[in-house]
Amino acid sequence: MRKTIFSAIMLLAVLVAMPVDAKKKQAKQAQSEREYWVEQAWKMAQPVLENMAKGELQKNMQTEFSPSFDNRNRKVVYMETFGRLMAGIAPWLALPDTLPLNATEADKKELEQRRQLREWALASYKHSVDPDSPDYLVWGASGQNLVDAAYIAESFIRAYDALWVPLDKVTKERYIKEFKMLRKYEPPYTNWFLFSSTIESFIAKAAGLKEYDDFRVMMPIRKTEEWYVGDGWYADGPVFAFDYYTSYVFHAMYLETLKNMIDAKQSGTRLEYQKYYNRAMKRAQKFAIILERFISPEGTFPVIGRSTPYRMAALQPLALLAWYQKLPQDLSNGQVRAALTQVMHRMYDHQNNYNESGFLTIGFCGHQPETADWYTNNGSLYMTSLSLMPLGLPADHDFWTCKAEPWTQVKAWNGQPFPKDHRWADDIVTKDKW
């Protein structure tokens, strides 16, 4: 009976999300969920990386800016586009170039697309720090560069062996130099602290402990701990705001900062990095439970706070923990995959999210320029790629092969048993080592 109800709900949700055209309906229904995710990743990445690999992104990108955009250098749009896109698709590009047993045509197509995007990405990384390239990014144009350099660093963190290691010595040296020059920008007293810590902790991992600025790692860690308000939520600075910055920045960049310091084998500081990491992971697991419960039976989630044009970046921690294979016990692979897939259908299938040149438009579900904040451009929107991280799990992983299951709101609104929610308290205590 429960399976029948779930099947009916899923069919109804798919029909709501599908285009009207019957042929398109059939095509979508014939696709596997992974094929659909790959289709979204390719559509988002191909125009950016194909152009940038040739040094032609700044020449060909059809840009869009908030009606209230401030007076900063508008070329920041290109760094935002590249950095944020790469942070989302890096786990997928890091997969080995092998096919599963009994590979399908879809598997072969995905491998070809992934290889091509990785090739373009490696060329794009070189262009972005080559002063002689038309696609050299404006690294020192404004404080905004601190934000998007952090997403570039994050892409290296998420695919270190596939995207950082293969770069030539000159390109690596240029990156470390550009990252260090961003120290001239003082981050505001907000989530921006974690942009500094992400960059500096990556320098520690990639270039060695003598090269990074310890204070720009220690201070964000201490402030992030002060700003934790419970049940998985972080305040964006001293005052809590009910928005998705806990998703956009805090959980992912805090975990990655701590993990970089562990990987760099930094033991000469006061902080117990492993304990901090273990506690931060548990908080992220609680927040993943909250995000999964935000997803309605129809595949929508609450539109709250600022930066809503970041679209599915609001669900980043859920995608991150699925990729890490660290989902909490209350969340199965089948329900998380089904829920995220339905959100994608609801958001991307029947709205105009891309302009004539194939680049994202400003909006939440379609082209909605009025949703823009004063700092929004259509490069900002590539943060939605952060929801694609589970593509970093191979096609034969349980996340992709297990049966789809009803997520919490489907169960709750259809008379099915579902787990009770409750407050999660920290159970790991840290103290300075001296």
C-alpha positions as CSV (number, residue, x, y, z in Angstrom):
1,M,0.0,0.0,0.0
2,R,2.8,2.4,0.9
3,K,4.7,1.6,-2.3
4,T,1.5,2.3,-4.3
5,I,1.0,5.7,-2.6
6,F,4.6,6.6,-3.2
7,S,4.4,5.6,-6.8
8,A,1.3,7.7,-7.3
9,I,2.9,10.7,-5.6
10,M,6.1,10.4,-7.7
11,L,4.1,10.1,-10.9
12,L,2.0,13.2,-10.0
13,A,5.2,15.2,-9.1
14,V,6.9,14.2,-12.3
15,L,3.8,15.2,-14.4
16,V,3.8,18.6,-12.6
17,A,7.5,19.1,-13.3
18,M,7.5,17.8,-16.9
19,P,7.2,20.0,-20.0
20,V,3.8,19.8,-21.7
21,D,5.1,18.2,-24.8
22,A,4.4,14.5,-24.7
23,K,7.7,13.5,-26.4
24,K,9.7,15.3,-23.8
25,K,7.7,13.6,-21.1
26,Q,8.6,10.2,-22.5
27,A,12.3,11.1,-22.9
28,K,12.5,12.2,-19.3
29,Q,10.7,9.1,-18.1
30,A,13.1,6.9,-20.1
31,Q,16.2,8.5,-18.5
32,S,17.9,7.2,-15.4
33,E,18.2,9.7,-12.6
34,R,22.0,9.8,-13.1
35,E,21.6,10.5,-16.8
36,Y,19.3,13.4,-15.9
37,W,21.9,14.8,-13.4
38,V,24.7,14.4,-15.9
39,E,22.5,16.3,-18.5
40,Q,22.1,19.2,-16.0
41,A,25.8,19.3,-15.3
42,W,26.8,19.3,-18.9
43,K,24.2,22.0,-19.8
44,M,25.6,24.2,-17.0
45,A,29.3,23.6,-17.6
46,Q,29.8,23.2,-21.4
47,P,29.3,26.9,-22.4
48,V,31.6,28.1,-19.6
49,L,34.4,25.7,-20.0
50,E,34.5,25.3,-23.7
51,N,34.8,29.0,-24.1
52,M,37.3,29.5,-21.3
53,A,39.5,26.7,-22.5
54,K,40.0,28.7,-25.7
55,G,40.4,32.0,-23.7
56,E,37.1,33.3,-25.0
57,L,34.8,33.3,-22.0
58,Q,35.1,37.1,-21.5
59,K,34.6,37.6,-25.2
60,N,31.5,35.4,-25.6
61,M,29.7,35.1,-22.2
62,Q,26.2,36.8,-22.2
63,T,26.3,38.6,-18.9
64,E,23.5,40.0,-16.7
65,F,23.8,42.2,-13.6
66,S,21.4,43.1,-10.8
67,P,19.5,46.4,-11.5
68,S,21.1,47.7,-8.3
69,F,24.6,46.3,-8.9
70,D,27.3,48.4,-7.1
71,N,30.3,50.2,-8.6
72,R,32.8,47.3,-8.4
73,N,34.6,46.1,-11.5
74,R,32.1,44.1,-13.5
75,K,34.7,41.7,-14.7
76,V,34.2,39.9,-11.4
77,V,31.4,38.1,-13.2
78,Y,33.9,35.8,-14.9
79,M,35.7,34.7,-11.7
80,E,32.3,34.1,-10.1
81,T,31.2,32.0,-13.0
82,F,34.3,29.8,-13.2
83,G,35.0,29.4,-9.5
84,R,31.5,28.5,-8.4
85,L,30.9,26.2,-11.3
86,M,34.1,24.3,-10.6
87,A,33.4,23.9,-6.9
88,G,30.2,22.0,-7.8
89,I,31.4,19.8,-10.6
90,A,34.9,19.0,-9.3
91,P,33.8,15.8,-7.5
92,W,32.3,14.5,-10.8
93,L,35.4,15.4,-12.8
94,A,37.6,13.6,-10.2
95,L,36.1,10.2,-11.1
96,P,38.5,7.8,-12.8
97,D,38.2,7.3,-16.5
98,T,36.8,3.8,-16.2
99,L,33.5,2.2,-17.2
100,P,31.4,0.0,-14.9
101,L,30.9,-3.6,-15.8
102,N,28.2,-4.0,-18.4
103,A,28.5,-0.3,-19.3
104,T,25.6,1.2,-21.2
105,E,25.6,3.8,-23.9
106,A,24.7,6.3,-21.3
107,D,27.8,5.3,-19.3
108,K,30.0,5.8,-22.3
109,K,28.5,9.1,-23.1
110,E,29.0,10.3,-19.6
111,L,32.7,9.3,-19.6
112,E,33.2,11.1,-22.8
113,Q,31.6,14.3,-21.5
114,R,33.5,14.1,-18.2
115,R,36.8,13.7,-20.0
116,Q,36.0,16.6,-22.2
117,L,35.0,18.9,-19.3
118,R,38.1,18.0,-17.3
119,E,40.3,18.8,-20.3
120,W,38.6,22.1,-20.8
121,A,38.8,22.8,-17.0
122,L,42.5,22.2,-16.8
123,A,43.0,24.6,-19.7
124,S,40.7,27.1,-18.1
125,Y,42.6,27.0,-14.8
126,K,45.8,28.0,-16.7
127,H,44.0,30.9,-18.5
128,S,42.6,32.2,-15.3
129,V,46.1,33.0,-13.8
130,D,48.0,33.8,-17.0
131,P,48.4,37.6,-17.3
132,D,48.8,37.2,-21.1
133,S,45.5,35.4,-21.5
134,P,42.3,37.1,-22.6
135,D,40.6,35.1,-19.8
136,Y,43.0,36.1,-17.0
137,L,40.7,36.8,-14.1
138,V,40.7,40.1,-12.2
139,W,42.2,38.8,-9.1
140,G,42.9,42.1,-7.4
141,A,39.9,44.1,-8.6
142,S,37.8,44.1,-5.4
143,G,37.1,42.3,-2.2
144,Q,34.7,40.2,-4.1
145,N,37.7,38.3,-5.5
146,L,38.3,36.9,-2.0
147,V,34.9,35.1,-2.2
148,D,35.4,33.5,-5.6
149,A,39.0,32.7,-5.2
150,A,37.8,30.6,-2.2
151,Y,35.5,28.6,-4.6
152,I,38.4,28.0,-6.9
153,A,40.4,26.8,-4.0
154,E,37.4,24.7,-3.0
155,S,37.4,23.0,-6.4
156,F,41.0,22.0,-5.9
157,I,40.2,20.7,-2.5
158,R,37.3,18.6,-3.9
159,A,39.4,17.2,-6.7
160,Y,43.0,17.6,-5.6
161,D,44.5,14.7,-7.6
162,A,42.4,15.4,-10.7
163,L,42.5,19.2,-10.9
164,W,45.4,20.5,-8.9
165,V,48.1,17.8,-9.2
166,P,48.1,17.8,-13.1
167,L,48.7,21.6,-13.3
168,D,52.2,22.6,-14.4
169,K,54.6,24.1,-12.0
170,V,54.2,27.7,-13.3
171,T,50.4,27.6,-13.0
172,K,50.6,26.3,-9.5
173,E,53.0,29.0,-8.5
174,R,50.8,31.6,-10.0
175,Y,47.8,30.4,-8.0
176,I,49.7,30.4,-4.7
177,K,50.9,33.9,-5.5
178,E,47.4,35.2,-6.4
179,F,45.9,33.5,-3.3
180,K,48.4,35.2,-1.1
181,M,47.8,38.6,-2.6
182,L,44.2,38.5,-1.5
183,R,45.4,38.9,2.0
184,K,45.2,42.6,1.4
185,Y,41.4,42.4,1.7
186,E,39.9,42.5,5.2
187,P,36.9,40.2,5.3
188,P,33.7,41.6,6.8
189,Y,32.6,40.2,10.2
190,T,30.4,37.5,8.5
191,N,30.7,34.2,6.6
192,W,33.5,35.9,4.6
193,F,35.9,34.8,7.3
194,L,35.6,31.3,5.9
195,F,36.7,32.4,2.4
196,S,40.0,33.4,4.0
197,S,40.3,30.2,5.9
198,T,39.5,28.0,2.9
199,I,42.2,29.7,0.8
200,E,44.8,29.7,3.6
201,S,44.2,26.1,4.6
202,F,44.5,25.1,1.0
203,I,47.8,26.9,0.8
204,A,48.9,24.9,3.9
205,K,47.9,21.7,2.2
206,A,49.3,22.4,-1.3
207,A,52.4,24.6,-0.6
208,G,53.3,23.7,3.0
209,L,52.8,25.0,6.5
210,K,55.5,27.7,6.1
211,E,53.4,29.4,3.3
212,Y,50.0,29.9,5.0
213,D,48.7,32.6,7.3
214,D,47.8,30.7,10.5
215,F,45.8,33.7,11.9
216,R,43.5,33.6,8.9
217,V,42.7,30.0,9.7
218,M,42.5,30.2,13.5
219,M,40.3,33.3,13.7
220,P,37.6,32.0,11.4
221,I,37.5,28.7,13.3
222,R,37.0,30.4,16.6
223,K,34.4,32.8,15.2
224,T,32.5,30.0,13.5
225,E,32.3,28.2,16.9
226,E,31.1,31.4,18.5
227,W,28.4,31.8,15.8
228,Y,27.0,28.3,16.1
229,V,23.5,28.7,17.4
230,G,22.4,25.0,17.7
231,D,20.5,22.4,15.7
232,G,22.9,22.7,12.8
233,W,22.5,26.4,12.2
234,Y,25.2,29.1,12.2
235,A,24.6,32.8,12.6
236,D,26.1,34.9,9.8
237,G,28.1,37.0,12.2
238,P,27.1,38.0,15.7
239,V,23.3,38.2,14.7
240,F,21.3,35.3,13.4
241,A,19.7,35.6,10.0
242,F,17.1,33.1,8.8
243,D,18.6,32.5,5.3
244,Y,20.7,29.8,3.6
245,Y,24.2,31.0,4.3
246,T,24.5,28.0,6.7
247,S,24.1,26.1,3.4
248,Y,26.0,28.3,1.0
249,V,29.1,28.7,3.0
250,F,29.3,27.6,6.6
251,H,29.1,23.8,6.7
252,A,31.1,23.0,3.6
253,M,33.9,25.6,4.0
254,Y,34.2,24.9,7.7
255,L,34.6,21.2,7.2
256,E,37.0,21.7,4.4
257,T,39.1,24.2,6.4
258,L,39.5,21.7,9.2
259,K,40.2,18.8,6.9
260,N,42.9,20.8,5.1
261,M,44.6,21.5,8.4
262,I,44.4,17.8,9.2
263,D,45.8,16.9,5.8
264,A,48.6,19.4,6.2
265,K,49.5,17.7,9.5
266,Q,49.4,21.0,11.4
267,S,49.8,19.9,15.0
268,G,51.6,23.0,16.3
269,T,48.5,25.1,17.1
270,R,46.2,25.2,20.1
271,L,43.3,23.6,18.3
272,E,42.3,20.0,18.2
273,Y,41.5,19.9,14.5
274,Q,40.2,16.3,14.4
275,K,37.8,16.9,17.3
276,Y,36.6,20.1,15.7
277,Y,36.1,18.3,12.4
278,N,34.2,15.4,14.0
279,R,31.9,17.9,15.8
280,A,31.3,20.0,12.7
281,M,30.4,16.8,10.8
282,K,27.7,16.0,13.3
283,R,26.3,19.5,13.0
284,A,26.3,19.1,9.2
285,Q,24.4,15.9,9.6
286,K,21.7,17.5,11.6
287,F,21.4,20.3,9.1
288,A,21.1,17.8,6.3
289,I,18.1,16.3,8.1
290,I,16.5,19.8,8.2
291,L,17.2,20.4,4.5
292,E,15.7,17.1,3.5
293,R,12.6,18.0,5.5
294,F,12.3,21.3,3.7
295,I,11.7,19.5,0.4
296,S,8.0,19.2,-0.3
297,P,6.3,16.3,-2.0
298,E,6.2,18.3,-5.2
299,G,10.0,19.0,-5.1
300,T,9.9,22.6,-3.8
301,F,11.6,24.1,-0.8
302,P,11.1,27.4,1.1
303,V,12.4,30.5,-0.6
304,I,13.8,32.5,2.3
305,G,16.5,35.1,2.9
306,R,18.9,36.8,0.5
307,S,20.8,35.3,-2.4
308,T,17.8,33.2,-3.5
309,P,19.1,33.2,-7.1
310,Y,21.7,30.7,-6.0
311,R,18.9,28.2,-6.5
312,M,19.9,24.7,-5.4
313,A,23.0,25.8,-3.6
314,A,20.6,26.0,-0.6
315,L,20.8,22.2,-0.5
316,Q,24.6,22.0,-0.6
317,P,25.1,20.3,2.8
318,L,22.7,17.5,1.8
319,A,24.6,17.0,-1.5
320,L,28.0,17.2,0.2
321,L,27.2,14.6,2.8
322,A,25.7,12.3,0.2
323,W,29.0,12.6,-1.7
324,Y,31.0,12.1,1.5
325,Q,28.9,9.0,2.2
326,K,28.2,10.6,5.6
327,L,24.4,11.0,5.5
328,P,22.9,10.6,9.0
329,Q,21.0,7.4,9.9
330,D,17.6,9.0,9.4
331,L,18.4,9.7,5.7
332,S,18.8,6.9,3.1
333,N,20.5,7.3,-0.3
334,G,17.3,6.4,-2.0
335,Q,15.2,9.2,-0.4
336,V,17.9,11.8,-0.8
337,R,18.5,11.0,-4.4
338,A,14.8,11.0,-5.1
339,A,14.2,14.3,-3.3
340,L,17.1,16.1,-5.0
341,T,16.1,14.8,-8.4
342,Q,12.5,16.0,-8.0
343,V,13.8,19.5,-7.0
344,M,15.9,19.6,-10.2
345,H,12.9,18.6,-12.3
346,R,10.7,21.2,-10.6
347,M,13.4,23.9,-11.0
348,Y,14.9,23.2,-14.4
349,D,12.4,21.4,-16.6
350,H,9.8,24.0,-17.4
351,Q,11.3,27.5,-16.7
352,N,13.7,29.7,-18.6
353,N,16.9,29.4,-16.5
354,Y,19.3,30.0,-19.4
355,N,19.8,32.8,-21.8
356,E,20.2,32.5,-25.6
357,S,23.9,31.8,-25.3
358,G,23.4,29.0,-22.8
359,F,24.4,30.9,-19.6
360,L,22.4,31.0,-16.4
361,T,19.9,33.9,-16.0
362,I,19.2,35.8,-12.8
363,G,16.3,34.2,-10.9
364,F,15.2,31.4,-8.7
365,C,13.0,29.2,-10.8
366,G,13.3,30.9,-14.3
367,H,14.3,34.4,-15.2
368,Q,13.3,36.6,-12.3
369,P,15.6,39.7,-12.3
370,E,13.7,41.2,-9.3
371,T,15.2,38.5,-7.1
372,A,18.7,39.9,-7.5
373,D,20.6,41.6,-4.6
374,W,23.0,44.5,-5.1
375,Y,25.9,42.1,-5.5
376,T,24.2,39.6,-7.9
377,N,25.3,38.9,-11.5
378,N,24.7,35.8,-13.5
379,G,28.1,34.4,-12.6
380,S,26.9,34.3,-9.0
381,L,24.3,31.8,-9.9
382,Y,26.7,29.0,-10.8
383,M,26.6,28.2,-7.1
384,T,23.6,26.0,-7.9
385,S,26.1,23.5,-9.3
386,L,27.0,22.7,-5.6
387,S,23.9,20.4,-5.6
388,L,25.6,18.2,-8.2
389,M,28.3,16.8,-5.9
390,P,26.8,13.3,-5.6
391,L,27.9,12.8,-9.3
392,G,31.3,12.3,-7.7
393,L,30.0,8.9,-6.6
394,P,30.4,6.3,-9.4
395,A,27.4,5.1,-11.4
396,D,27.5,1.7,-9.7
397,H,27.5,3.2,-6.1
398,D,24.4,2.5,-3.9
399,F,23.4,6.1,-4.1
400,W,22.6,5.6,-7.8
401,T,21.6,1.9,-7.9
402,C,19.3,1.7,-4.8
403,K,15.6,2.1,-5.2
404,A,14.0,5.5,-4.9
405,E,12.3,6.0,-1.6
406,P,9.8,8.6,-0.4
407,W,11.4,11.5,1.4
408,T,10.1,12.7,4.7
409,Q,7.4,15.1,3.5
410,V,6.0,12.5,1.1
411,K,5.7,10.2,4.0
412,A,4.3,12.8,6.4
413,W,1.6,14.1,4.1
414,N,0.4,10.7,3.0
415,G,-0.2,9.0,6.3
416,Q,3.0,7.0,6.3
417,P,5.3,6.5,9.3
418,F,8.2,8.9,9.4
419,P,11.0,9.6,11.9
420,K,10.4,12.2,14.6
421,D,12.6,15.3,14.6
422,H,14.4,16.4,17.7
423,R,17.1,18.7,18.9
424,W,20.7,17.7,18.4
425,A,23.2,18.8,21.0
426,D,27.0,18.8,20.7
427,D,28.5,15.8,22.4
428,I,32.2,16.6,21.6
429,V,34.0,19.0,23.8
430,T,37.2,20.7,22.7
431,K,39.7,22.7,24.6
432,D,43.0,24.5,23.7
433,K,45.9,22.2,23.9
434,W,47.8,24.7,26.0
